[in-house]
Amino acid sequence: MTTRSSAEALFAGNRVTLTGYRAQHFGWSVEDRVATITLNRPERMNAFTFEMIDAWAAALVECRRNDDVRVVIVTGAGKAFCSGGDINSMGDRLASTPDKRKNELWGRIQRIPLAYEDLDKPVLVAVNGVATGAGMDLALQGDIRYAAESARFAETYVRVGLVPGAGGAHFLPRLVGTAKALELFWTGDFIGAEEAERIGLVNKVVPDGELMVQVRALAERIAAAPQLSIRLIKRAVYQGLRNDLRTNLDLISSHYAVVTASDDHRQAVEAFKNRKKG
């Protein structure tokens, strides 16, 4: 079964309505239980605006509550994944007060990592090109990252006297270790896709023309798996990063008790028994 949701239907009743400018630069669709979020501003290397951020956050909320969505793919249009925030469209920061600048992050841009944290469905990031600054930060927030061979990554904040405000200081050390994260932050150097795979920043590097094919294939495979198991595994892994061993074992035993009562588990056990009989 194939389900497609238009942007207008998605955001009906929400604070964000994708019309005009917003619809032109942000894409959202659902097909065969896989949602695809596309940053669609290739002429600016998908540099995001506040309107795009609002739409992105609302789309993640919809993915969480929409039963037609089992897996989420995030990618960019054109030759870039995301080059970070569009400073020109966000106004003159130098003229704004510190509390306003903080609220731009906390009240808008940082809604993205918080929305990801609330989403217990798998998120696959297809890095189709350059990911820099906040664009790199936002790429780190998915569960699995595949990169095109042409992809390049850089935490460029230090080059313009900034700090990683979109969540990079939280996510990058957890992926590549503290020392490597600090090296990338302090130098602002670019690394290629192969180096990103070597240090654990991405899971896999694929030819540019195969990126979406391979990411889509993985998404469909996960979408076809028992969903209760998929979602409880994600919860257990991320909650486990914050808890002690005893708490983690207590948590997973509760998850185990729940999944053993599911139809998926019962059907798998029956199928196994029937194969043995045959």
N, C-alpha and C positions, 0 to 999 in steps of 0.2 A: 504493500500500500504506500502511495506517495502523497504527502501532504505539503502544500506550499502556503505560507502565510505572508501576506503583503505587509509592508512596513506600516501602512495605515491601520490595518487590523491589529497588528502587534501592539501599537501604542495607543489604541483607542481607550480612553478613560485614564491613561497615565498622564503624568505631568508633561512628558515629552511627546510631541506629535511630529512625525517626520514629514514635513512638507517643504517644498521649495529647496532652499539651500541644504538643509539637513538630509533630505532624501537623496540629494545629488552626491553627497560625500560619505554616506554610510549605507551599507547593505546588510540585510538580514533575511534569511530564508530557511525553510525546513523542508528536507526531502528525505524520505525513508528513515525517519527518526533521528536524523542528523541535522543540527542547526549549523549554519555557516554565517559567521560575522565577518564582513569585509570592510576594511578601511579603504574608502574609495575617493581618494584625492591624489591621484598619481602625479599630477602636474606640480604638486608641492611635496612629493615623496611621502605622501600620507601624513604630513604634519597635522596634528589634531587641533581642533578648535574646541571651545567649551561646548558648543552645540553637539559636536561629535562625541565628546565625553559623556554628555547627558544621555544621548541615544545609546551609547555602548553600555552604560550602567543599567539603563532600563531594559535593554535586550538581555543582559545577564539575569536580571530578575525574572523576566519572562521565561527564559530557558529553565530556571529553577522550578517554576510553578507549572509549566506546560508539560503535560504527560506525553505529548507527541514528541518531545525532545528527550533523547537518551544520551547523546554525545554532542559536544560543541566543538567546532573548528573555528579558529581565528586566523585571519590572514590579511594581506594587503593587496591592493590592486597595483598593477604595473611592476616596476623594477625595484620598489622599496617595500619593506614591511611597514616601518614607521620611523620618521626622523625626529620624533619628539613633538613638543608643543609648538604651535605657530605663535610666536611671540607677537608678531604684528597684529594678529586678529584678537589677541587677548588683552590688548590695551597697553598703555605705558606703565610698566611695573615700577619704573623709577619714580613716578609721581604718586604712586599709591602708598598707603600706610602699611606698616608691618602686619597689623592684624588683618587687613584686607588680603595681603599676599598669602598669609597663612590660611585664610578661609578659602582662597582659590584652590589650594592643595587639599585641605581637609574636607571641604564641603563639596568638591567637584572631582578633581583628578583622583584623589585617594578613595573615592567611592568605587573605583574599578577593582583594586585589590580586595577591598572589603566585600564586594559582590562576588568575586571569585571564591573567597573564603566561605561564603554562605552556600555555594553551589557544590553539592556532593556528587554531581555528574562529571564524567571525564571531560577535560578540556585539552584539545590538541592544538598546538600552535604551529602553523606552517609559515616559516620565516622565508619569504620569497625573495628577499633582497636586503638592503641596508636596514639595520636596526640600531639607532643611536640615541643616547640620552634617555629621556623618558620613554622613547619607543623601545629601547632595549629593556628597560625596567619592566614594561608591560608585557614584553615577550617572555620574560622569566616567570610570569605568574600562572602560566598554564601547567598542566600536569606532565605533558610530553611535548617535546619540541623536535620537529624535523626541519632541517635547513636545506635550501637549495645550494648547489655548489657555489653559486655567485654571492651568497649571503655574506655580509660582513657585520661585525658587532663592535660597538665602542660606547663606553660610559664617558661621554664627552663633557660632563658638567664642569670639571676643573678647568677646562679651556675657556670658559666664560665666567669663572668665579662663582659657581653654584655648587650645591650639594645634591645628591641623588634623591629628589623629592617624591618620586612616584613609586617608591618601594624597593628600589635596587639595593639599598643598604641592608634590607631584611633578606631579600631572596638570593642575591648573588653569593654571599658567603656560604649559604646552605647548599649551594650547588657546586661551587668550585673550591671552597675552603677560604679561610680568612686571609691568608697571605696573598693568594692569587687575586682575590677580590680587591684587596687594597692596592695591589699593583695596577689592576685595570682602572680603578677609580683615580689613583694618584697620577697616572701617566696620561689617561685619556686615549691610549693607543687603540688602533683598530686591530682586530684579529679576524682571520678568515674562517670559513665554515669548518675546514678540517681541524684547525686548532681548537675551535669551539667544541667539536666532538671529542677531541683528545682530552680536554680538561673537564669534560662532563657538563658543559653548558647546553649542548644539544644531544639528543639521543641518536640521531642518524643524519647523515648527509646524503642527498640524492641528486641526480641530474635535474637541472632546472625544469625541464619539460615533464618530469615524472613526479614532481613534488606533490601536487594536489591529487594525483592518481593514487600515490602511495598513502598519503594521509587519509584520503577518503576510504581506501580499502581497510586501513586500520580502524577508522571510525565505525565502519559498517560491521566489522568483526566484533568490536566491543558492544555495539548496539544490539547484536544478535545474542549476546551472552546473557545469563540470568542477571537481571538488573538489581535485584536486592543484594546479591553478592557483590556486584560491581560497586554499588554505592557504599555499602558498609565497609568494604576493603579500603576505599578512599578515605572514609572517615577514620578508620582505625590507623592508617598510616600517618595522616596529618596530625591527628590527636596524639598519636604515639610520640611524635617529635617533641611534645611539651610535657609528657608525663613520665613518671618513674615506672620501672618494670612491673611492680605489683599492680599498679593502676592499669597499665596496658593489658596485662593478662586478665584482670577482672573485666575490662571492657570487651576484649575479644571473646571471652567466654559467653558474655551476654549476646554479642552478635551471633556467635555460633548457635546458641539456643534458638535464636529467632530464625536463622536461615534453615535449620534442620526441620522446621515446621512448614517451610514453603513448598508450594506445588512444584517448583523447579527441582528442588532436591528430591522430593518423593518420586517424581517422574524419572530422574536420573538413576535413582536406586532401582526402580522397577526395570528400567531398560538394561541395567547391568545384570540384574538377576536373570532376565530373559535371555541375554546373550550367553550367560553361563549354561543355562538349560539347553540352549541350542547347540 
